[in-house]
């Protein structure tokens, strides 16, 4: 195999992405989105989990409330969160926690951040 190249000539349109040419050439592209939640939102979700655990006896369906909170976090950690799904889970959670003011306040703050 020859080690001399006549060059690269690309025609006919646009090209994007990595290009490698020649023996042992490699082109690598790593696209890492930022799955981390904004710090304030992450702190609110952590607080929500704590409050659900602390006030389980006062909640309507505490296991479902915990599951709603996990669904909210899971959806918000995806690259393209479904806002209507998050809104539905927040609505269910607010109904389950209606008697616990501190939880409803955290839910309201989460909604405000997402608005």
Short mmCIF file of the C-alpha atoms (twelve columns), coordinates in Angstrom:
data_MODEL
# 
_entry.id   MODEL 
# 
loop_
_atom_site.group_PDB 
_atom_site.id 
_atom_site.type_symbol 
_atom_site.label_atom_id 
_atom_site.label_alt_id 
_atom_site.label_comp_id 
_atom_site.label_asym_id 
_atom_site.label_seq_id 
_atom_site.Cartn_x 
_atom_site.Cartn_y 
_atom_site.Cartn_z 
_atom_site.pdbx_PDB_model_num 
ATOM 1   C CA . UNK A 1   0.000   0.000  0.000  1 
ATOM 2   C CA . UNK A 2   1.322   3.401  -0.917 1 
ATOM 3   C CA . UNK A 3   1.933   6.009  1.756  1 
ATOM 4   C CA . UNK A 4   1.518   8.924  -0.619 1 
ATOM 5   C CA . UNK A 5   -1.840  10.548 -1.125 1 
ATOM 6   C CA . UNK A 6   -3.026  12.816 -3.841 1 
ATOM 7   C CA . UNK A 7   -5.182  14.720 -1.390 1 
ATOM 8   C CA . UNK A 8   -8.875  14.703 -0.707 1 
ATOM 9   C CA . UNK A 9   -11.418 16.260 -3.001 1 
ATOM 10  C CA . UNK A 10  -15.050 16.375 -1.906 1 
ATOM 11  C CA . UNK A 11  -17.738 17.820 -4.153 1 
ATOM 12  C CA . UNK A 12  -21.453 17.781 -4.500 1 
ATOM 13  C CA . UNK A 13  -22.801 19.313 -1.346 1 
ATOM 14  C CA . UNK A 14  -22.224 19.893 2.286  1 
ATOM 15  C CA . UNK A 15  -20.379 17.634 4.618  1 
ATOM 16  C CA . UNK A 16  -20.336 17.645 8.360  1 
ATOM 17  C CA . UNK A 17  -18.783 15.376 10.885 1 
ATOM 18  C CA . UNK A 18  -15.406 13.827 11.347 1 
ATOM 19  C CA . UNK A 19  -13.335 12.746 8.350  1 
ATOM 20  C CA . UNK A 20  -10.233 10.581 8.432  1 
ATOM 21  C CA . UNK A 21  -8.019  9.720  5.507  1 
ATOM 22  C CA . UNK A 22  -5.045  7.407  5.187  1 
ATOM 23  C CA . UNK A 23  -3.633  4.342  6.845  1 
ATOM 24  C CA . UNK A 24  -4.482  4.049  10.510 1 
ATOM 25  C CA . UNK A 25  -6.490  7.258  10.344 1 
ATOM 26  C CA . UNK A 26  -9.302  7.618  12.814 1 
ATOM 27  C CA . UNK A 27  -12.082 10.106 13.176 1 
ATOM 28  C CA . UNK A 28  -13.913 10.139 16.473 1 
ATOM 29  C CA . UNK A 29  -16.854 12.232 17.523 1 
ATOM 30  C CA . UNK A 30  -18.118 12.196 21.087 1 
ATOM 31  C CA . UNK A 31  -21.335 14.058 21.735 1 
ATOM 32  C CA . UNK A 32  -22.077 14.222 25.390 1 
ATOM 33  C CA . UNK A 33  -25.147 16.169 26.373 1 
ATOM 34  C CA . UNK A 34  -25.329 17.560 29.856 1 
ATOM 35  C CA . UNK A 35  -27.744 15.213 31.623 1 
ATOM 36  C CA . UNK A 36  -27.245 17.047 34.885 1 
ATOM 37  C CA . UNK A 37  -30.166 19.046 36.138 1 
ATOM 38  C CA . UNK A 38  -29.705 22.702 37.007 1 
ATOM 39  C CA . UNK A 39  -28.516 22.848 40.636 1 
ATOM 40  C CA . UNK A 40  -31.630 24.604 41.963 1 
ATOM 41  C CA . UNK A 41  -33.941 22.082 40.303 1 
ATOM 42  C CA . UNK A 42  -31.850 19.133 41.500 1 
ATOM 43  C CA . UNK A 43  -31.963 20.508 45.051 1 
ATOM 44  C CA . UNK A 44  -35.754 20.894 44.872 1 
ATOM 45  C CA . UNK A 45  -36.175 17.336 43.610 1 
ATOM 46  C CA . UNK A 46  -33.929 16.064 46.418 1 
ATOM 47  C CA . UNK A 47  -35.988 18.045 48.926 1 
ATOM 48  C CA . UNK A 48  -39.192 16.653 47.428 1 
ATOM 49  C CA . UNK A 49  -37.918 13.085 47.901 1 
ATOM 50  C CA . UNK A 50  -37.012 13.852 51.529 1 
ATOM 51  C CA . UNK A 51  -40.387 15.419 52.267 1 
ATOM 52  C CA . UNK A 52  -42.295 12.527 50.726 1 
ATOM 53  C CA . UNK A 53  -40.365 10.097 52.918 1 
ATOM 54  C CA . UNK A 54  -40.793 12.278 56.030 1 
ATOM 55  C CA . UNK A 55  -44.538 12.813 55.524 1 
ATOM 56  C CA . UNK A 56  -45.515 9.430  54.084 1 
ATOM 57  C CA . UNK A 57  -48.162 8.967  56.771 1 
ATOM 58  C CA . UNK A 58  -49.902 12.187 55.743 1 
ATOM 59  C CA . UNK A 59  -49.941 11.489 52.016 1 
ATOM 60  C CA . UNK A 60  -52.654 9.882  49.941 1 
ATOM 61  C CA . UNK A 61  -50.902 6.864  48.387 1 
ATOM 62  C CA . UNK A 62  -47.330 7.573  49.541 1 
ATOM 63  C CA . UNK A 63  -45.786 4.880  47.316 1 
ATOM 64  C CA . UNK A 64  -47.458 6.390  44.268 1 
ATOM 65  C CA . UNK A 65  -46.306 9.844  45.401 1 
ATOM 66  C CA . UNK A 66  -42.716 8.584  45.545 1 
ATOM 67  C CA . UNK A 67  -43.153 7.026  42.107 1 
ATOM 68  C CA . UNK A 68  -44.493 10.325 40.717 1 
ATOM 69  C CA . UNK A 69  -41.446 12.129 42.114 1 
ATOM 70  C CA . UNK A 70  -39.134 9.530  40.534 1 
ATOM 71  C CA . UNK A 71  -40.969 9.915  37.205 1 
ATOM 72  C CA . UNK A 72  -40.519 13.690 37.345 1 
ATOM 73  C CA . UNK A 73  -36.789 13.389 38.004 1 
ATOM 74  C CA . UNK A 74  -36.343 10.688 35.382 1 
ATOM 75  C CA . UNK A 75  -38.143 12.659 32.705 1 
ATOM 76  C CA . UNK A 76  -36.267 15.878 33.496 1 
ATOM 77  C CA . UNK A 77  -32.947 14.036 33.217 1 
ATOM 78  C CA . UNK A 78  -33.650 12.955 29.638 1 
ATOM 79  C CA . UNK A 79  -32.119 14.974 26.781 1 
ATOM 80  C CA . UNK A 80  -35.559 16.126 25.599 1 
ATOM 81  C CA . UNK A 81  -37.979 15.999 28.530 1 
ATOM 82  C CA . UNK A 82  -41.698 15.716 27.813 1 
ATOM 83  C CA . UNK A 83  -43.041 18.782 29.627 1 
ATOM 84  C CA . UNK A 84  -46.651 17.586 29.553 1 
ATOM 85  C CA . UNK A 85  -45.627 14.316 31.201 1 
ATOM 86  C CA . UNK A 86  -43.805 16.237 33.927 1 
ATOM 87  C CA . UNK A 87  -46.810 18.541 34.374 1 
ATOM 88  C CA . UNK A 88  -49.150 15.555 34.724 1 
ATOM 89  C CA . UNK A 89  -46.917 13.934 37.350 1 
ATOM 90  C CA . UNK A 90  -46.668 17.225 39.269 1 
ATOM 91  C CA . UNK A 91  -50.459 17.542 39.181 1 
ATOM 92  C CA . UNK A 92  -50.939 13.991 40.527 1 
ATOM 93  C CA . UNK A 93  -48.317 14.570 43.185 1 
ATOM 94  C CA . UNK A 94  -49.908 17.845 44.265 1 
ATOM 95  C CA . UNK A 95  -53.248 16.051 44.676 1 
ATOM 96  C CA . UNK A 96  -51.637 13.272 46.736 1 
ATOM 97  C CA . UNK A 97  -49.836 15.806 48.930 1 
ATOM 98  C CA . UNK A 98  -52.625 18.370 49.224 1 
ATOM 99  C CA . UNK A 99  -52.616 18.142 53.037 1 
ATOM 100 C CA . UNK A 100 -48.847 18.697 53.356 1 
ATOM 101 C CA . UNK A 101 -48.125 22.358 52.717 1 
ATOM 102 C CA . UNK A 102 -44.328 22.044 52.546 1 
ATOM 103 C CA . UNK A 103 -44.579 19.487 49.743 1 
ATOM 104 C CA . UNK A 104 -47.069 21.607 47.817 1 
ATOM 105 C CA . UNK A 105 -44.696 24.582 48.176 1 
ATOM 106 C CA . UNK A 106 -41.815 22.568 46.688 1 
ATOM 107 C CA . UNK A 107 -44.053 21.400 43.837 1 
ATOM 108 C CA . UNK A 108 -44.997 25.032 43.162 1 
ATOM 109 C CA . UNK A 109 -41.333 26.062 43.083 1 
ATOM 110 C CA . UNK A 110 -40.550 23.235 40.637 1 
ATOM 111 C CA . UNK A 111 -43.429 24.341 38.405 1 
ATOM 112 C CA . UNK A 112 -42.171 27.921 38.532 1 
ATOM 113 C CA . UNK A 113 -38.667 26.854 37.479 1 
ATOM 114 C CA . UNK A 114 -40.044 24.875 34.562 1 
ATOM 115 C CA . UNK A 115 -42.373 27.631 33.359 1 
# 
